[in-house]
Amino acid sequence: MGELAPGFRVDLLFPDEYSNFVAEIYFKDRLVLLVSQDKGLDSAEVEFDRDVRGLPERMSLRELEEAINYARRRQHELRRHLGFRNF
């Protein structure tokens, strides 16, 4: 599945306000964004954390893209493993 670049972490959650799993992407222990696939696998949406204080001024775009793709794969695998039909 691949590893995340140093400093990145992905947590999968199923909050009440979503109809599917979401992935929170952290960089250096600060929430950067949330990946939602409520509208389908090909229609992923990202929500950025409104409080950007404490985030590094720069991060690698490639590494952030890799973290987003990793999160999407993990969401898909978890839904498949748990037998979700709506993916």
C-alpha positions in Angstrom: 0.0 0.0 0.0 2.9 2.3 0.5 4.2 4.4 3.3 3.4 8.0 4.1 6.2 10.5 3.9 7.7 11.5 7.3 5.5 13.8 9.2 2.2 12.7 7.6 -0.5 10.7 9.4 -3.9 9.5 8.2 -6.8 8.7 10.6 -10.0 7.1 9.3 -13.3 8.0 11.0 -17.0 7.6 10.4 -18.5 10.8 11.8 -22.3 11.1 12.2 -22.6 13.9 9.7 -21.1 11.8 6.9 -22.6 8.8 5.1 -19.2 7.3 4.5 -15.7 7.1 6.0 -13.6 10.2 6.1 -9.9 10.5 6.3 -8.1 13.2 8.3 -4.6 14.0 7.1 -2.2 15.4 9.6 1.2 16.9 9.0 3.6 17.2 12.0 0.6 16.4 14.3 -1.5 19.3 12.9 -4.7 18.6 11.0 -4.3 19.8 7.4 -7.4 18.5 5.7 -10.2 16.0 5.6 -10.9 13.8 2.6 -14.6 12.8 2.0 -15.9 10.4 -0.6 -19.6 10.9 0.3 -20.3 11.7 -3.3 -18.5 8.6 -4.7 -14.9 7.4 -5.3 -14.4 9.6 -8.3 -15.9 12.7 -6.6 -13.7 13.0 -3.5 -13.8 16.3 -1.7 -11.3 17.9 0.6 -12.0 20.2 3.5 -9.1 22.2 4.9 -8.8 23.0 8.5 -9.8 26.6 9.2 -7.3 27.1 11.9 -4.0 27.1 10.0 -2.0 28.4 13.0 0.8 26.1 13.8 1.0 24.6 10.3 4.4 24.7 8.6 4.5 27.4 5.9 5.5 24.8 3.3 5.1 21.2 2.6 5.8 19.0 -0.4 2.9 19.0 -2.9 3.9 15.5 -4.0 3.9 14.2 -0.5 0.5 15.8 0.2 -0.9 14.3 -2.9 0.5 10.9 -1.9 -1.1 11.3 1.5 -4.5 12.1 -0.1 -4.2 9.1 -2.5 -3.2 6.9 0.5 -6.2 8.1 2.4 -8.6 7.4 -0.5 -7.2 3.8 -0.9 -7.6 3.2 2.8 -11.2 4.4 2.8 -12.0 2.1 -0.1 -10.3 -0.9 1.5 -12.1 -0.3 4.8 -15.5 0.0 3.1 -14.8 -3.2 1.1 -13.6 -5.1 4.2 -16.7 -4.1 6.1 -19.0 -5.0 3.3 -20.3 -1.5 2.4 -22.3 -1.6 -0.8 -22.2 2.1 -1.6 -18.8 2.4 -3.2 
